[in-house]
Amino acid sequence: MDVNIQMNPNLLVQYLQKPAAEFTRQDIIRYCEENEIEFINFHYCGWDGKLKTLNFVIHSAAHLENILSAGERVDGSSLFPFIEAGKSDLYVVPKYRTAFRNPFAEIPTLDILCSFYNRDGEPFESSPEYILRKAHRVFKETTGMTMETMGELEYYVIADDEEVYKVPDQKGYHESAPFNKFTDFRIEAMRLIAQAGGLIKYGHSEVGNFTLDGKIYEQNEIEFLPTNIEDAADQLVVAKWIMRQLAYQYGVTLTFAPKITVGKAGSGMHVHCKFTKDGKSMMVNNGELTEECRKAIAGFMMAGTSLPAFGNPNPLSFLRLVPHQEAPTSLCWSFSNRSALVRVPLGWINNGKDMVADCNPLEKQSNKDFSDKQTFEWRASDGCADMYLLMAALCAAARYGLECPDALKVAEKTYVGLGVNIHDSSNKELQESLEQLPDSCVKAAEELAKDREIYTAKGVFSDNIVDYLIKYLKNFNDANLREELGSDNEKIMKLVNDNIHVG
């Protein structure tokens, strides 16, 4: 049996005995016929980044064939505010590789993600999903490499407080049940996401936990494995949909909001990046980061002030990006440093020791190389982001760095040493020498206007979509939001409640 299929939790992969990337229309039809599937659900994301749903009841084999072959029409003006009602029709066309068994439907149902096409049968240029497809295509054509990413979904569960097995405030990191109250929820969410095709690395409780007004607020995280950047975005939107639906069934509130109160840990949506060529990692060579890796990091530094336009598109985002909260504010990178904008985490390089054999004396020493696990992590973005636009922007920034002749100089200039706390008062001179992230949507829009050519180069983002995003961000009128909110808890909580389910 193929080792990629053996023990694979994806229900369709197991049944069809082939990787999801190889699913065909006939595979989907066979699964439906042999598993008595009665409904097909099409899913697709609008401008708000949430999955939308179109339900089909299957009338016959011919009807099923038609659904999967032709797709369906939708009203684009109701999904994308920049489309005029007079020319709003779009097609939604299923991507067979994304098919999964709906884990919540009592009636046997198969769900599939879709791409948007215009009246001429061409991909809809302004669809975030297609922008990502273009970004990755251009990246591959330009660099000869493939970009892989993985997301870290941090979230809070909010429920009625239990006066048992309390955890000290903001001390929830990797806590176990019964101190971690929503372990079972997290495990069930992971199981369902994996069955739907999500490549999960692990899950755990996070730092944030507190009680307020009879409610418990508990922070957890589900982290994914690196995969093709386009598939990574698909998996994240499906995962968020599954987690919210499961929370609804549990009778609790789940939020990916970047900040839910002041003085407590916020929730990010960190993105790890990796580059491969012919299936081989291009991140490490002879125990050191490759030039390609450092150039891509430099691209993130050069685009660092404008990337929040895609990764933090909500005023609430900028209440998280403040010093002393393990959130970045300065444009720099480092190894294992959570105060840096880009962190290079432990990656089994420069090690040369068999830790498993040392820990388990019965195991023989092995020289196995694990350096292909190396990634670097963009730490600014959060759950308000449209996953496709964020991934497309990161892809464009990485390509920009790889093409820039001065990229290695930028990487050297923006590097800070291991263990250096940028926010410590003793490092004030260092902090002042570094460029800072924007502090509002308005400022992020201004930075995007300056950097637009990073994203519009080679036709990845259109000028129209960049212009609309700039206008969208400026309309928040939040340039002085931090000062206006001050310590007024009532105003802060209104902003939180208004944006609790954004993204």
WOLIN-V174737 format. One record per pair of residues at least 12 apart in sequence whose ideal C-beta (glycine too) atoms are under 10 Angstrom apart, sorted by the first residue. I is the first residue (numbers start at 1). J is the second residue. Records with the same first field share a line. If there is no record, write none. Layout:
I: J + J
This chain:
1: 17
2: 17 + 18 + 19
4: 18 + 19
5: 17 + 18 + 19
8: 20 + 194 + 195 + 197 + 199
9: 190 + 191 + 192 + 193 + 194 + 195 + 196 + 197 + 198 + 199 + 200
10: 99 + 100 + 101 + 194 + 195 + 196 + 197 + 198 + 199
11: 31 + 35 + 99 + 100 + 101 + 103 + 110 + 194 + 195 + 196 + 197
12: 27 + 28 + 31 + 35 + 96 + 97 + 98 + 99 + 100 + 101 + 110 + 195 + 196 + 197
13: 100 + 195 + 197
14: 195
15: 27 + 30 + 31 + 34 + 35 + 101
16: 28 + 30 + 31 + 34 + 99
19: 97
20: 95 + 96 + 97 + 98 + 99 + 100 + 197 + 231
21: 96 + 97 + 228 + 231
22: 96 + 97
23: 95 + 96 + 97 + 98 + 99 + 112
24: 68 + 96 + 97
25: 64 + 65 + 68 + 69 + 94 + 96
26: 65 + 68 + 96
27: 96 + 99
28: 40 + 64 + 65 + 67 + 68 + 94 + 96 + 99 + 110 + 112
29: 61 + 64 + 65 + 67 + 68 + 69
31: 99 + 101 + 110
32: 58 + 61 + 64 + 67 + 68 + 99 + 108 + 109 + 110
33: 58 + 61 + 64
35: 101 + 108 + 110
36: 58 + 107 + 108
37: 58 + 64 + 101 + 102 + 105 + 107 + 108 + 109 + 110
38: 56 + 57 + 58 + 105 + 107 + 108 + 109 + 110
39: 55 + 56 + 57 + 58 + 102 + 105 + 107 + 108 + 109 + 110 + 111
40: 54 + 55 + 56 + 57 + 58 + 63 + 64 + 67 + 68 + 94 + 99 + 102 + 109 + 110 + 111 + 112
41: 53 + 54 + 55 + 56 + 100 + 102 + 105 + 109 + 110 + 111 + 112 + 113
42: 54 + 55 + 56 + 67 + 71 + 72 + 74 + 92 + 93 + 94 + 111 + 112 + 113 + 114
43: 92 + 94 + 95 + 98 + 100 + 102 + 111 + 112 + 113 + 114 + 234 + 237 + 238 + 241
44: 74 + 79 + 90 + 92 + 93 + 94 + 95 + 112 + 113 + 114 + 115 + 116 + 127 + 129 + 237
45: 79 + 113 + 114 + 116 + 127 + 128 + 129 + 233 + 234 + 237 + 241 + 386 + 387 + 388 + 389
46: 74 + 76 + 78 + 79 + 80 + 81 + 116 + 127 + 128 + 386
47: 79 + 80 + 81 + 82 + 83 + 126 + 127 + 128 + 386 + 389 + 468 + 469 + 472
48: 79 + 80 + 81 + 386 + 501 + 502 + 503
49: 128 + 236 + 237 + 240 + 313 + 383 + 384 + 385 + 386 + 387 + 388 + 389 + 390 + 502 + 503
50: 237 + 240 + 241 + 244 + 386 + 501 + 502 + 503
51: 111 + 113 + 237 + 238 + 240 + 241 + 242 + 244 + 245
52: 74 + 78 + 79 + 92 + 114 + 241
53: 102 + 111 + 241
54: 67 + 71 + 72 + 73 + 74 + 92 + 114
55: 105 + 109 + 111
56: 68 + 72 + 109 + 110
57: 107 + 109
58: 108 + 109 + 110
64: 110
67: 94 + 112
68: 93 + 94 + 96 + 99 + 110 + 112
69: 93 + 94
70: 91 + 93 + 94
71: 90 + 91 + 92 + 93 + 94 + 114 + 115 + 116 + 117
72: 90 + 91 + 92 + 93 + 94 + 114
73: 88 + 89 + 90 + 91 + 92 + 119
74: 88 + 89 + 90 + 91 + 92 + 114 + 116
75: 88 + 89 + 90
76: 88 + 89 + 90 + 91 + 92 + 116 + 118 + 124 + 126 + 127
77: 89 + 90
79: 92 + 116 + 127
80: 116 + 124 + 126 + 127 + 128 + 465 + 468
81: 468 + 472
82: 126 + 464 + 465 + 467 + 468 + 469 + 471 + 472
83: 124 + 126
87: 118 + 119
89: 118 + 119
90: 114 + 115 + 116 + 117 + 118 + 119 + 124 + 127
91: 114 + 115 + 116 + 117 + 118 + 119 + 121 + 123 + 124
92: 112 + 113 + 114 + 115 + 116 + 117 + 124
93: 112 + 114 + 115 + 116 + 117 + 121 + 123
94: 110 + 111 + 112 + 113 + 114 + 115
95: 112 + 113 + 114 + 115 + 129 + 230 + 231 + 234
96: 112 + 113
97: 112 + 113 + 197 + 230 + 231 + 234
98: 111 + 112 + 113 + 114 + 115 + 196 + 197 + 231 + 234 + 235 + 237 + 238
99: 111 + 112 + 113 + 196 + 197
100: 112 + 113 + 192 + 193 + 195 + 196 + 197 + 198 + 238 + 242
101: 192 + 195 + 196 + 197
102: 192 + 196 + 242 + 245
103: 188 + 191 + 192 + 193 + 195 + 196 + 242 + 245 + 246
104: 192 + 241 + 242 + 245 + 246 + 248 + 249
111: 196 + 238 + 241
113: 129 + 197 + 233 + 234 + 235 + 237 + 238
114: 127 + 129
115: 127 + 129 + 130 + 133
116: 128 + 129 + 130
117: 130
125: 459 + 461 + 462 + 464 + 465
126: 461 + 462 + 464 + 465 + 468
127: 388 + 465
128: 233 + 237 + 310 + 386 + 387 + 388 + 389 + 390 + 391 + 392 + 465
129: 230 + 233 + 234 + 237 + 386 + 387 + 388 + 389 + 391 + 392
130: 388 + 392
131: 386 + 388 + 389 + 391 + 392 + 393 + 395 + 396 + 455 + 460 + 461 + 462 + 465
132: 229 + 230 + 232 + 233 + 234 + 386 + 387 + 388 + 389 + 390 + 391 + 392 + 393 + 394 + 395 + 396 + 460
133: 229 + 230 + 233 + 388 + 392 + 460
134: 392 + 395 + 396 + 458 + 459 + 460 + 461 + 462
135: 147 + 229 + 230 + 388 + 389 + 391 + 392 + 393 + 394 + 395 + 396 + 397 + 398 + 399 + 455 + 458 + 459 + 460 + 461
136: 228 + 229 + 230 + 233 + 391 + 392 + 395 + 396 + 399 + 460
137: 230 + 395 + 458 + 460
138: 395 + 396 + 399 + 457 + 458 + 459 + 460
139: 229 + 275 + 392 + 395 + 396 + 398 + 399 + 402 + 458 + 460
140: 277 + 395 + 399
141: 399 + 458
142: 399 + 400 + 402 + 403 + 457 + 458
143: 275 + 277 + 282 + 292 + 295 + 296 + 398 + 399 + 402 + 403
144: 275 + 277 + 278 + 282 + 292 + 402
145: 274 + 275 + 276 + 277 + 278 + 280 + 282 + 292 + 296 + 398 + 399 + 402
146: 228 + 229 + 274 + 275 + 276 + 277 + 278 + 279 + 282
147: 226 + 228 + 229 + 230 + 232 + 273 + 274 + 275 + 276 + 296 + 391 + 394 + 395 + 398 + 399
148: 225 + 226 + 227 + 228 + 229 + 231 + 232 + 272 + 273 + 274 + 275 + 276 + 281 + 375
149: 224 + 226 + 227 + 228 + 229 + 230 + 231 + 232 + 233 + 236 + 271 + 272 + 273 + 274 + 375 + 378 + 387 + 390 + 391 + 394 + 395 + 398
150: 199 + 200 + 201 + 223 + 224 + 225 + 226 + 227 + 229 + 232 + 235 + 236 + 270 + 271 + 272 + 273 + 274 + 375 + 377
151: 198 + 222 + 223 + 224 + 232 + 233 + 235 + 236 + 239 + 240 + 269 + 270 + 271 + 272 + 381 + 383 + 385 + 387 + 390 + 391
152: 201 + 206 + 221 + 222 + 223 + 224 + 236 + 267 + 268 + 269 + 270 + 271 + 272 + 377 + 379 + 381
153: 189 + 193 + 200 + 203 + 220 + 221 + 222 + 223 + 224 + 236 + 239 + 240 + 243 + 256 + 267 + 268 + 269 + 270 + 383
154: 206 + 207 + 208 + 219 + 220 + 221 + 222 + 223 + 256 + 258 + 265 + 266 + 267 + 268 + 269 + 270 + 382 + 383
155: 182 + 186 + 189 + 206 + 208 + 218 + 219 + 220 + 221 + 222 + 240 + 243 + 244 + 247 + 254 + 255 + 256 + 257 + 267 + 269 + 383
156: 182 + 206 + 208 + 209 + 210 + 216 + 217 + 218 + 219 + 220 + 252 + 253 + 254 + 255 + 256 + 257 + 260 + 261 + 264 + 265 + 266 + 267 + 500
157: 181 + 182 + 185 + 186 + 209 + 216 + 217 + 218 + 219 + 220 + 243 + 247 + 250 + 252 + 253 + 254 + 255
158: 212 + 215 + 216 + 217 + 218 + 247 + 252 + 253 + 254 + 255 + 260 + 500
159: 181 + 182 + 185 + 215 + 216 + 217 + 218 + 247 + 250 + 251 + 252 + 253 + 254
160: 214 + 215 + 216 + 251 + 252
161: 181 + 211 + 212 + 213 + 214 + 215 + 216 + 217
162: 178 + 181 + 211 + 216
163: 211 + 216
164: 178 + 179 + 181
165: 177 + 178 + 179 + 180 + 181
166: 179 + 209 + 211 + 216
167: 179 + 180 + 181 + 205 + 209 + 210 + 211 + 216 + 218
168: 209 + 210
169: 208 + 209 + 210 + 211 + 263 + 264
170: 207 + 208 + 209 + 210 + 219 + 263 + 264 + 265
171: 207 + 208 + 209 + 210
172: 204 + 205 + 206 + 207 + 208 + 209 + 210 + 217 + 218 + 219 + 220 + 265
173: 204 + 205 + 206 + 207 + 208 + 209 + 219 + 221 + 265
174: 204 + 205 + 206 + 207 + 221
175: 204 + 205 + 206 + 207 + 209 + 218 + 220
176: 204 + 205
177: 205
179: 205 + 209 + 218
180: 204 + 205 + 206 + 209 + 218 + 219 + 220
181: 205 + 209 + 216 + 218 + 220 + 252
182: 205 + 216 + 218 + 219 + 220 + 247 + 250 + 252 + 254
183: 203 + 204 + 205 + 218 + 220
184: 250
185: 218 + 220 + 243 + 246 + 247 + 249 + 250 + 252 + 254
186: 203 + 204 + 205 + 218 + 220 + 221 + 222 + 243 + 246
187: 203
188: 242 + 243 + 246 + 249 + 250
189: 203 + 220 + 222 + 239 + 242 + 243 + 244 + 245 + 246 + 247 + 250 + 254
190: 202 + 203 + 222 + 223 + 239 + 242 + 243
191: 242
192: 238 + 239 + 242 + 243 + 245 + 246
193: 222 + 224 + 235 + 236 + 238 + 239 + 240 + 241 + 242 + 243 + 246
194: 235 + 239
195: 242
196: 235 + 238 + 239 + 241 + 242
197: 231 + 234 + 235 + 238 + 239
198: 222 + 224 + 225 + 227 + 231 + 232 + 234 + 235 + 236 + 238 + 239 + 242
199: 224 + 225 + 226 + 227 + 231 + 232 + 235
200: 222 + 223 + 224 + 225 + 235 + 239
201: 222 + 223 + 224 + 225 + 226 + 272
202: 221 + 222 + 223 + 224 + 225
203: 220 + 221 + 222 + 223
204: 220 + 221 + 222 + 223
205: 218 + 219 + 220 + 221
206: 218 + 219 + 220 + 221 + 265 + 267 + 268
207: 219 + 221 + 264 + 265 + 266 + 325 + 326
208: 220 + 221 + 260 + 261 + 264 + 265 + 266 + 267
209: 264 + 265
210: 260 + 261 + 263 + 264 + 265
212: 260 + 261 + 264 + 493
215: 252 + 253
216: 252
217: 253 + 255 + 260 + 261 + 264 + 265
218: 252
219: 260 + 264 + 265 + 266 + 267
220: 243 + 254 + 267
221: 267 + 268 + 269 + 270
222: 236 + 239 + 243
223: 270 + 272
224: 236 + 239 + 271 + 272
225: 272 + 373
226: 272 + 273 + 274 + 275 + 276 + 281 + 372 + 373 + 374 + 375
227: 274
228: 276
229: 271 + 273 + 274 + 388 + 391 + 392 + 394 + 395 + 398
230: 388 + 391 + 392 + 395
232: 271 + 272 + 273 + 387 + 391
233: 271 + 386 + 387 + 388 + 389 + 390 + 391 + 392
234: 387 + 388 + 391
235: 387
236: 269 + 271 + 383 + 385 + 387 + 388 + 390 + 391
237: 386 + 387 + 388 + 503
238: 387
239: 387
240: 254 + 256 + 269 + 383 + 387 + 503
243: 256
244: 256 + 501
253: 500 + 501
254: 500 + 501
255: 267 + 383 + 496 + 499 + 500 + 501 + 502 + 503
256: 268 + 269 + 382 + 383 + 384 + 385 + 500 + 501 + 502 + 503
257: 314 + 316 + 317 + 319 + 320 + 382 + 383 + 384 + 495 + 496 + 497 + 499 + 500 + 501 + 502 + 503
258: 312 + 314 + 315 + 316 + 317 + 318 + 319 + 320 + 321 + 327 + 381 + 382 + 383 + 384 + 385 + 496 + 499 + 502 + 503
259: 314 + 315 + 316 + 317 + 318 + 319 + 320 + 321 + 322 + 325 + 327 + 382 + 492 + 495 + 496 + 499
260: 316 + 319 + 320 + 492 + 493 + 496 + 497 + 499 + 500
261: 319 + 489 + 492 + 493 + 496
262: 319 + 322 + 485 + 487 + 488 + 489 + 492 + 493 + 496
263: 325 + 487
264: 325
265: 320 + 325 + 326 + 327
266: 316 + 317 + 319 + 320 + 321 + 322 + 325 + 326 + 327 + 382
267: 320 + 382 + 383 + 384
268: 311 + 312 + 317 + 320 + 321 + 325 + 326 + 327 + 328 + 378 + 379 + 380 + 381 + 382 + 383
269: 311 + 312 + 378 + 379 + 380 + 381 + 382 + 383 + 384 + 385 + 387 + 390 + 503
270: 311 + 328 + 338 + 343 + 345 + 377 + 378 + 379 + 380 + 381 + 382
271: 311 + 375 + 376 + 377 + 378 + 379 + 380 + 381 + 385 + 387 + 390 + 391 + 394
272: 343 + 345 + 374 + 375 + 376 + 377 + 378 + 379
273: 293 + 296 + 297 + 300 + 342 + 375 + 376 + 377 + 378 + 391 + 394 + 395 + 397 + 398
274: 293 + 296 + 372 + 373 + 374 + 375 + 376
275: 290 + 292 + 293 + 296 + 375 + 376 + 398 + 402
276: 372
277: 292
279: 372
280: 372
281: 293 + 347 + 371 + 372 + 373 + 374 + 375
282: 296 + 372 + 374
283: 296 + 344 + 347 + 349 + 371 + 372 + 373 + 374 + 375 + 376
284: 347 + 348 + 349 + 350 + 369 + 370 + 371 + 372 + 373 + 374
285: 349 + 371
286: 349 + 350 + 371
287: 349 + 350 + 351 + 352 + 371
288: 349 + 350
289: 335 + 344 + 347 + 349 + 374 + 376 + 411
290: 374
291: 402 + 407 + 408 + 411
292: 398 + 401 + 402 + 407
293: 344 + 374 + 375 + 376 + 398 + 401 + 402 + 411
294: 333 + 344 + 376 + 401 + 407 + 408 + 410 + 411 + 412 + 415
295: 398 + 399 + 400 + 401 + 402 + 403 + 404 + 405 + 406 + 407 + 408 + 410 + 411
296: 342 + 376 + 394 + 395 + 397 + 398 + 399 + 400 + 401 + 402 + 407 + 411
297: 333 + 341 + 342 + 344 + 376 + 378 + 397 + 398 + 401 + 407 + 410 + 411 + 414 + 415
298: 333 + 342 + 397 + 398 + 400 + 401 + 402 + 404 + 406 + 407 + 408 + 409 + 410 + 411 + 412 + 413 + 414 + 415
299: 394 + 395 + 396 + 397 + 398 + 399 + 400 + 401 + 402 + 403 + 404 + 407 + 410 + 411 + 454
300: 331 + 333 + 341 + 342 + 376 + 378 + 380 + 394 + 397 + 398 + 400 + 401 + 410 + 411 + 414
301: 331 + 332 + 333 + 341 + 342 + 397 + 401 + 407 + 410 + 411 + 413 + 414 + 415 + 434 + 435
302: 331 + 397 + 400 + 401 + 404 + 406 + 407 + 410 + 411 + 414 + 435 + 451 + 454
303: 331 + 393 + 394 + 396 + 397 + 398 + 400 + 401 + 447 + 448 + 451 + 454 + 455
304: 328 + 330 + 331 + 332 + 333 + 341 + 342 + 378 + 380 + 397 + 414 + 434 + 435 + 436 + 437 + 438 + 447 + 451
305: 331 + 435 + 436 + 437 + 438 + 443 + 444 + 446 + 447 + 448 + 450 + 451
306: 393 + 397 + 438 + 444 + 445 + 446 + 447 + 448 + 449 + 450 + 451 + 452 + 454 + 455 + 466
307: 341 + 378 + 380 + 381 + 385 + 390 + 393 + 394 + 396 + 397 + 437 + 438 + 444 + 447 + 448 + 451 + 454 + 455
308: 321 + 380 + 381 + 382 + 385 + 390 + 393 + 437 + 438 + 439 + 440 + 441 + 443 + 444 + 445 + 447 + 448 + 473
309: 385 + 389 + 390 + 393 + 438 + 441 + 443 + 444 + 445 + 446 + 447 + 448 + 449 + 451 + 452 + 455 + 466 + 469 + 470 + 472 + 473
310: 381 + 385 + 386 + 388 + 389 + 390 + 391 + 392 + 393 + 394 + 396 + 397 + 444 + 448 + 455 + 461 + 469 + 473
311: 378 + 379 + 380 + 381 + 382 + 384 + 385 + 386 + 389 + 390 + 391 + 393 + 394 + 444
312: 380 + 381 + 382 + 384 + 385 + 390 + 437 + 438 + 440 + 441 + 444 + 473
313: 381 + 382 + 384 + 385 + 386 + 389 + 390 + 441 + 444 + 445 + 469 + 472 + 473 + 476 + 502 + 503
314: 382 + 383 + 384 + 385 + 441 + 473 + 476 + 478 + 495 + 498 + 499 + 502 + 503
315: 384 + 440 + 441 + 442 + 473 + 476 + 477 + 478 + 481 + 482 + 485 + 495 + 498 + 499 + 502
316: 382 + 383 + 384 + 441 + 476 + 478 + 481 + 492 + 495 + 496 + 498 + 499 + 500 + 502 + 503
317: 380 + 381 + 382 + 383 + 384 + 385 + 438 + 440 + 441 + 444 + 478 + 499 + 502 + 503
318: 382 + 437 + 438 + 439 + 440 + 441 + 442 + 443 + 444 + 476 + 478 + 481 + 482
319: 439 + 481 + 482 + 485 + 492 + 495 + 496
320: 380 + 382 + 384
321: 341 + 379 + 380 + 382 + 436 + 437 + 438 + 439 + 440
322: 423 + 439 + 482
323: 339 + 421 + 422 + 423 + 424 + 431
324: 339 + 421 + 423 + 424
325: 339 + 423
326: 338 + 339 + 379 + 423
327: 339 + 341 + 379 + 380 + 382 + 437
328: 340 + 341 + 342 + 343 + 378 + 379 + 380 + 422 + 423 + 436 + 437
329: 341 + 380 + 422 + 423 + 431 + 434 + 436 + 437 + 439
330: 414 + 416 + 422 + 423 + 427 + 430 + 431 + 432 + 433 + 434 + 435 + 436 + 437
331: 380 + 410 + 414 + 434 + 435 + 436 + 437
332: 413 + 414 + 415 + 416 + 420 + 422 + 430 + 431 + 433 + 434 + 435
333: 376 + 377 + 378 + 379 + 411 + 414 + 415 + 416
334: 414 + 415 + 416 + 417 + 418 + 419 + 420 + 422
335: 347 + 349 + 376 + 415 + 416 + 417 + 418 + 419
336: 418 + 419
337: 379 + 416 + 417 + 418 + 419 + 420 + 421 + 422
338: 377 + 379 + 421
339: 379 + 416 + 420 + 421 + 422 + 423 + 424 + 427 + 431
340: 377 + 379 + 414 + 415 + 416 + 420 + 422 + 434
341: 377 + 378 + 379 + 380 + 414 + 422 + 434 + 435 + 436 + 437
342: 376 + 377 + 378 + 379 + 380 + 411 + 414 + 415
343: 375 + 376 + 377 + 378 + 379
344: 374 + 375 + 376 + 377 + 415 + 418
345: 373 + 374 + 375 + 376 + 377
346: 373 + 374
347: 370 + 371 + 372 + 373 + 374 + 375 + 376
348: 368 + 369 + 370 + 371 + 372 + 373 + 374
349: 369 + 370 + 371 + 373 + 374
350: 371
351: 369 + 370 + 371
352: 367 + 369
353: 365
354: 366 + 367 + 368
355: 370
356: 368
376: 398
378: 390 + 393 + 394 + 397 + 398
380: 437 + 438
381: 393 + 394
382: 502 + 503
383: 501 + 502 + 503
384: 499 + 502 + 503
385: 502 + 503
386: 469 + 503
387: 503
389: 455 + 461 + 465 + 469
392: 455 + 460 + 461
393: 448 + 451 + 454 + 455 + 460 + 461 + 469
395: 455 + 460
396: 451 + 454 + 455 + 456 + 457 + 458 + 460 + 461
397: 451 + 454 + 455
399: 454 + 457 + 458 + 460
400: 451 + 453 + 454 + 455 + 457
401: 454
403: 457
404: 454
413: 433 + 434
414: 433 + 434 + 435
416: 430 + 431 + 434
417: 430
422: 434
438: 473 + 479
439: 478 + 479 + 480 + 481 + 482
440: 473 + 474 + 476 + 477 + 478 + 479 + 480 + 481 + 482
441: 472 + 473 + 474 + 475 + 476 + 477 + 478 + 479 + 481
442: 470 + 473 + 474 + 475 + 476 + 477 + 478 + 479 + 480 + 481
443: 473 + 474 + 478 + 479
444: 469 + 470 + 473 + 474 + 476 + 478
445: 466 + 469 + 470 + 471 + 472 + 473 + 474 + 475 + 476 + 479
446: 470 + 473 + 474 + 479
447: 470 + 473
448: 461 + 466 + 467 + 469 + 470 + 473
449: 466 + 467 + 469 + 470 + 474
451: 466
452: 466 + 467 + 469 + 470
453: 466
455: 469
478: 495
481: 495
